[in-house]
Amino acid sequence: MEEQELKKLISKYNLGIATPDERVLIENWYDELNGAEILKSDKELKGMKQDTYAALQTYIGTTQPKQYPAQNNKIITLTYVKWIAAAVLLSISITFYYYRQHSAQNATALALNDIAPGGNKAILTLADGSKLVLDDSKNGKLATQGKTVVQKTGSGMLSYLSATLGTGSNTTEVTYNTITTPRGGQYHVTLPDGTQVWLNAASSLKFPTAFNGKERDVELSGEAYFEVVKNKAMPFHVVSAGQNIEVLGTHFDVNGYQDEASLNTTLLEGSVKITKGALSAMLRPGQQSSISNNEINAAIKVSEANDIDEVTAWKDGKFHFNDTDIKTVMRQLSRWYDVDIEYEGKIEADDVFTGTFSRGMTLAKALKVLEFSGVNFKIEGRKIIVK
């Protein structure tokens, strides 16, 4: 990289306008040099690093590089330009050496205990309590619920065709179905009004087999992405973990997992009203509401969503992380690969990961990607040990 190009890149970083890839490039250059924990147990590699430091210090005419600011307030001055440029070569040598010496053994161990990714798996509970395992069911008509026909229309796709759609009639008895995904499962449902729902792993959705009356009400546990059909005469309501989301027609994601720090609703299109108890808030596109799972009578906090792609990537078959802490990352892997997580040693708050990879990867391949964060893993049966 030419010096002028590097100056431009660092300027963008300091102004906060660098792309995620550019930020990762700059920060990885520094982090590979500046006391990375993975180097401390390897005397040969540590010696190589010290020799390179000495050469770099001679090159730029200084005895010590300036203290790097805290992660959340990183500023890189132009005095580092030549130092960072030289760091490119060191970064390459460190990465090659470390993974050649240490990663081969770990990759073999992970591969021997590999686990397949999740897929289209769900159980449908009908109004009479009978259950259908959808991943074992053939395409076509599965059941009739009142005046509604339930069909499996393809792999991972369920559709409800209602004869009373939009009539607002109260004459038909309301019956409910529940679709439940296990850990390692996902499913796509078309509700009787045409609303599309993508259900993430370890989640469930309870809904009427026909929408009658003046409202369309569903109950969610876990996470789902909704594309709601507009009907001003029949507002759509999602009840999840004690909150009520009211919409007319919109696209939004609800993350109501109880093992997460907060209940989050992220709006992509339209508008929604969030209500919990006596509290309420309106969201506009690009905003996210957050309600703590650890506080009684927690407030509804509204902010701009940091990264919409991180919220919705699961629906598109991807993991997408943006400075996401390792424990949050591992909870997502736990649900998708149906594994338990155990931690050995102390996991630091600044152990974070940025990157995107397919949910179609096997567990071993996914963990190899995550090892770039400096954290190591071991698979024992259906348990991941993080160390």
C-alpha positions in Angstrom: 0.0 0.0 0.0 1.3 3.4 -1.0 1.9 6.0 1.8 -0.7 8.4 0.4 -3.3 5.7 0.3 -2.5 4.8 3.9 -2.8 8.4 5.0 -6.2 8.6 3.4 -7.3 5.4 5.0 -6.2 6.5 8.5 -7.9 9.9 8.0 -11.2 8.1 7.2 -10.7 6.0 10.3 -10.2 9.0 12.5 -13.2 10.8 11.1 -15.4 7.7 11.7 -16.3 7.3 8.0 -14.2 4.2 7.3 -16.1 1.2 6.0 -16.2 -1.9 8.3 -13.6 -3.7 6.2 -11.3 -0.6 6.4 -11.7 -0.5 10.2 -10.9 -4.1 10.5 -7.8 -3.7 8.3 -6.4 -0.8 10.4 -7.2 -2.4 13.7 -5.9 -5.8 12.8 -2.6 -4.3 11.8 -2.2 -2.8 15.2 -3.6 -5.6 17.2 -1.3 -8.2 15.6 1.7 -6.0 16.8 0.5 -4.7 20.2 0.8 -7.4 22.8 -1.6 -10.0 21.4 -2.3 -12.6 24.0 -1.8 -15.4 21.6 1.9 -14.6 21.4 2.8 -14.8 25.1 3.0 -18.6 25.3 5.3 -19.0 22.3 8.9 -17.9 23.1 10.1 -18.2 19.5 7.3 -16.1 18.1 7.7 -13.6 20.9 11.3 -13.2 20.1 10.5 -12.7 16.4 8.1 -10.0 17.4 10.7 -8.2 19.6 13.3 -8.3 16.9 10.8 -6.8 14.4 9.9 -4.1 17.0 13.5 -3.2 17.2 13.9 -3.0 13.5 10.7 -0.9 13.2 11.8 1.5 16.0 15.1 2.1 14.2 13.2 2.6 10.9 10.9 5.3 12.3 13.5 6.8 14.7 11.7 6.2 18.0 12.3 3.9 21.0 8.7 3.0 21.8 5.4 3.3 19.9 2.9 5.7 21.5 0.3 4.1 23.8 -2.7 3.0 21.7 -6.0 4.4 23.0 -8.8 2.3 24.4 -10.7 0.3 21.9 -13.9 2.4 22.0 -11.9 5.6 21.4 -9.2 4.6 18.9 -7.3 7.4 17.1 -4.3 6.7 14.9 -2.1 9.7 14.1 -0.1 10.1 10.9 3.1 9.6 12.8 2.1 5.9 12.6 1.9 5.8 8.8 5.3 4.2 8.1 5.0 2.1 11.3 1.6 0.7 10.2 2.8 0.1 6.6 5.7 -2.0 7.9 3.2 -3.7 10.2 1.6 -5.3 7.1 4.5 -7.5 6.7 4.7 -8.4 10.3 0.9 -9.1 10.4 1.4 -11.6 7.5 4.3 -13.3 9.2 2.6 -13.5 12.6 -0.6 -14.9 11.1 1.2 -17.4 9.0 3.5 -18.6 11.8 0.9 -18.8 14.4 -1.7 -20.7 12.4 1.0 -23.0 10.9 2.2 -24.0 14.3 -1.0 -24.0 16.3 -4.0 -24.2 14.1 -3.3 -27.4 12.3 -3.7 -29.5 15.5 -6.8 -27.7 16.6 -8.4 -27.9 13.1 -7.9 -31.7 13.2 -9.5 -32.0 16.6 -12.5 -29.8 15.6 -13.0 -31.8 12.4 -13.1 -35.1 14.3 -15.9 -33.8 16.5 -17.7 -31.8 13.8 -21.4 -30.9 13.9 -23.7 -30.2 10.9 -25.5 -26.8 10.7 -29.1 -26.4 11.5 -31.9 -26.5 8.9 -35.6 -26.4 8.2 -37.0 -28.1 11.2 -40.2 -27.4 13.1 -43.2 -29.0 14.9 -46.7 -27.8 14.2 -49.2 -28.2 17.0 -52.8 -28.2 15.6 -55.9 -27.0 17.4 -56.8 -30.4 18.8 -53.3 -30.8 20.3 -52.0 -33.2 17.6 -48.4 -32.6 16.4 -46.9 -32.7 12.9 -43.1 -33.0 12.4 -42.8 -30.7 9.4 -39.3 -31.8 8.4 -40.6 -35.3 7.9 -43.9 -34.2 6.2 -44.3 -34.3 2.4 -45.2 -31.2 0.4 -49.0 -30.7 0.0 -52.0 -30.5 2.2 -51.3 -31.3 5.8 -54.6 -30.5 7.6 -57.8 -28.5 7.5 -58.4 -26.2 10.5 -62.0 -24.9 10.3 -62.2 -23.2 6.9 -58.4 -22.9 6.6 -56.2 -25.3 4.6 -52.7 -25.9 6.0 -50.1 -26.7 3.3 -46.4 -27.5 3.2 -45.4 -25.6 0.0 -41.7 -26.5 0.0 -38.7 -27.2 2.2 -39.0 -25.0 5.3 -42.2 -23.4 4.1 -45.7 -23.6 5.6 -48.8 -21.8 4.2 -52.3 -21.1 5.6 -55.1 -20.5 3.0 -58.2 -19.0 4.8 -61.7 -18.8 3.2 -62.6 -16.0 5.7 -59.6 -13.7 5.0 -60.3 -10.1 5.5 -64.1 -10.6 6.2 -63.9 -9.4 9.8 -66.4 -12.0 10.6 -66.9 -13.2 14.1 -69.1 -16.2 13.2 -66.2 -18.7 12.9 -64.8 -20.1 16.1 -61.3 -19.0 16.7 -58.8 -21.9 16.9 -55.0 -21.7 17.3 -52.0 -23.4 15.9 -48.4 -23.2 17.2 -45.3 -23.7 15.2 -42.1 -24.4 17.2 -38.5 -24.6 16.0 -35.9 -26.6 18.1 -32.4 -25.5 18.5 -30.9 -26.1 15.1 -34.2 -25.3 13.3 -35.8 -22.5 11.3 -39.1 -22.2 9.4 -41.0 -19.8 7.1 -44.7 -19.4 7.6 -47.4 -17.6 5.6 -50.2 -16.7 7.9 -53.9 -16.7 6.9 -53.8 -13.0 6.0 -50.7 -13.4 3.8 -48.2 -12.1 6.4 -44.8 -13.7 6.1 -43.0 -14.8 9.2 -39.5 -16.3 9.4 -38.9 -18.1 12.6 -35.4 -18.4 14.0 -34.0 -21.4 16.0 -35.5 -22.2 19.5 -38.6 -20.1 18.8 -42.3 -20.5 18.7 -45.3 -18.6 17.2 -48.9 -19.1 18.2 -51.5 -17.7 15.8 -55.2 -18.1 14.9 -56.0 -20.4 11.9 -58.2 -17.5 10.6 -58.1 -13.8 11.5 -61.6 -12.7 12.6 -62.8 -9.6 14.4 -61.0 -6.3 14.5 -57.4 -7.4 15.2 -54.8 -9.9 14.2 -53.0 -11.2 17.3 -50.0 -13.6 17.4 -47.7 -14.6 20.3 -43.9 -15.0 19.8 -41.3 -16.7 21.9 -37.7 -16.4 20.7 -36.9 -14.5 17.4 -38.9 -13.9 14.2 -38.8 -11.5 11.2 -42.2 -10.3 10.1 -43.4 -8.8 6.8 -47.0 -7.8 7.7 -49.7 -7.4 5.1 -51.4 -4.0 5.4 -55.0 -3.9 6.6 -56.0 -0.7 8.4 -59.2 -2.2 9.5 -57.4 -5.0 11.4 -54.2 -3.9 13.1 -51.5 -6.6 13.6 -50.3 -7.3 17.1 -47.2 -9.3 18.2 -47.1 -10.2 21.9 -43.6 -11.2 23.0 -42.1 -11.4 26.5 -44.6 -9.0 28.0 -44.4 -6.3 25.2 -47.1 -5.6 22.6 -46.1 -4.5 19.1 -48.9 -2.9 17.0 -48.5 -2.5 13.3 -50.6 -1.9 10.2 -48.2 -3.2 7.6 -44.4 -3.2 8.0 -41.2 -5.2 8.1 -39.5 -5.7 11.5 -37.5 -8.2 13.6 -38.3 -9.2 17.2 -35.6 -10.8 19.3 -37.2 -12.0 22.5 -34.8 -14.7 23.7 -34.8 -14.7 27.4 -31.1 -15.5 27.7 -30.2 -12.2 25.9 -29.6 -9.0 27.9 -32.6 -7.3 26.3 -35.8 -7.7 24.3 -35.1 -5.9 21.0 -37.5 -4.8 18.2 -35.9 -3.5 15.0 -37.9 -1.7 12.4 -37.0 -1.8 8.7 -40.1 -0.4 7.0 -43.3 1.4 8.1 -43.9 2.2 11.8 -44.7 0.3 14.9 -45.9 1.1 18.4 -44.2 -0.7 21.3 -46.2 -1.0 24.5 -45.2 -2.6 27.8 -47.4 -2.0 30.8 -48.0 1.8 31.0 -45.0 2.6 28.8 -45.1 3.0 25.0 -42.8 4.2 22.2 -43.1 4.7 18.5 -40.4 3.4 16.1 -39.5 4.7 12.7 -37.4 2.8 10.1 -33.8 2.2 11.2 -34.7 2.4 14.9 -34.5 -0.3 17.5 -36.3 -0.5 20.9 -34.7 -2.3 23.8 -36.2 -3.5 27.1 -33.9 -5.0 29.6 -34.6 -8.6 30.5 -32.8 -8.1 33.9 -34.9 -5.2 35.3 -38.4 -5.1 36.7 -40.4 -2.4 35.1 -37.6 -1.6 32.7 -37.9 1.4 30.4 -38.3 1.2 26.7 -35.1 2.6 25.2 -35.2 3.7 21.5 -32.1 4.3 19.5 -30.8 4.1 15.9 -29.9 0.5 15.1 -26.1 0.1 14.8 -26.2 -2.5 12.1 -29.4 -3.7 10.4 -27.5 -6.5 8.7 -26.5 -7.9 12.0 -30.1 -8.1 13.1 -31.5 -9.7 10.0 -28.6 -11.8 8.7 -30.0 -15.0 10.1 -33.1 -14.7 7.9 -30.8 -14.6 4.8 -28.7 -17.7 5.9 -25.8 -15.8 7.4 -24.1 -14.9 10.7 -23.1 -11.2 10.7 -21.2 -9.7 13.6 -20.0 -6.1 14.1 -17.8 -5.8 17.2 -20.0 -8.4 18.9 -18.8 -9.8 22.2 -17.9 -13.5 22.1 -20.6 -14.6 24.6 -23.3 -13.1 22.3 -21.7 -14.8 19.3 -21.7 -18.1 21.1 -25.3 -17.9 22.2 -26.2 -17.6 18.5 -24.1 -20.6 17.6 -25.6 -22.6 20.5 -29.1 -22.1 19.2 -28.2 -22.8 15.5 -25.9 -25.9 16.0 -27.9 -27.2 19.1 -24.8 -27.2 21.3 -24.1 -26.1 24.9 -21.3 -23.6 25.7 -18.8 -23.9 28.5 -16.1 -21.3 29.3 -12.6 -22.0 30.6 -10.7 -19.1 32.0 -11.7 -15.4 31.9 -13.4 -14.1 28.8 -12.5 -10.4 28.5 -15.2 -7.7 27.7 -13.1 -6.6 24.7 -13.1 -10.1 23.2 -15.2 -9.2 20.2 -15.6 -10.4 16.6 -16.4 -8.7 13.3 -17.2 -10.7 10.3 -19.8 -12.5 8.1 -20.0 -16.2 7.3 -22.6 -18.7 6.2 -25.0 -20.5 8.5 -24.5 -23.4 6.2 -21.0 -24.0 7.5 -20.3 -27.0 9.7 -19.6 -26.1 13.3 -15.9 -26.8 13.0 -15.6 -24.4 10.0 -17.5 -21.7 11.8 -15.3 -22.0 14.9 -12.2 -21.7 12.7 -13.5 -18.3 11.4 -14.1 -17.2 15.0 -10.6 -18.1 16.0 -9.4 -14.9 14.2 -10.7 -13.1 17.3 -8.0 -14.7 19.3 -10.3 -17.1 21.2 -9.8 -20.9 20.9 -12.4 -23.6 20.9 -12.8 -27.4 21.5 -15.8 -29.6 20.7 -16.7 -32.3 23.1 -19.8 -34.2 22.0 -22.5 -31.4 21.7 -20.6 -29.0 23.9 -18.2 -26.2 22.8 -15.5 -25.3 25.3 -14.3 -21.7 24.8 -10.8 -20.9 26.1 
